[in-house]
């Protein structure tokens, strides 16, 4: 019996060995099938796409900046060493051209002017006497009672008297100008933006007393990104607004030719049609109507937001989708102009909200966005 039992053990071991090999073979086949399944994934979603193309679209470019004078005129004193007796203007006041802003002490100059008037009168009397003497000398010389030398002397005295009168009148004119300069007047109409003089101050020649915003004209120095600078031209309409002051219409006066190398911003100067409540130095925003500009356009329903940043799903040649960040330039009706895309890109429209990065999709339809028909 022991021999019979020992005879069964080899057969049992062989059977176990065969079963083990079969299990390993089956497991290997299972791994191959799994690998084959992973190597050939199926599309997870059916989507429609739009081919990105360039279209003219109404552009509105937003900017911020600082209100500044269109032209600021300094007002100074032409004569110096005199005391300011009266100051007739304050900051924020609108003045007219020729209006007296400061009156200087003119007592000394007025006295000098009276003295010059007397000198002019004396020179006129001397000239009149010299003219009469010359006339008599000519009569006597014609009758033979006066030599030529006597006539020459009378002629010289008359010329000297005339020259003295001209000099006296010139001195009187200079003094009169200095007297007029004691009344400092506004050279242009406009808004007083700065005052640097006080009553009782001794004013020096050439010192700045006021600054006037010429004609009260203000403009916004709008900072524009270099990518948008080329779309802005002089004459484009704009709206300038402030949360505290309100809104004012304007127009682009000029676009500067330089871009700040650090901030990459250029400047567009927007002239305001009126001052309103705006004042130099205030912060304001602007919206510039840049008209129809060519741009790459996608449907608004294709745009998704990830981490609060806009983007679209783009289908590649292998039918896989990739999320691409974009920058929205303008929105008109049901379409969006954006940068960050390339003409010819296939952008997912229907089904975009259910996709993930790298998903394989089935494209059910492909078309190009028709031109916009809605007005600005």
Order of alpha helices (4+ residues) and beta strands (2+ residues): alpha-beta-beta-beta-beta-beta-beta-alpha-alpha-beta-beta-beta-beta-beta-alpha-beta-beta-beta-beta-beta-beta-beta-beta-beta-beta-beta
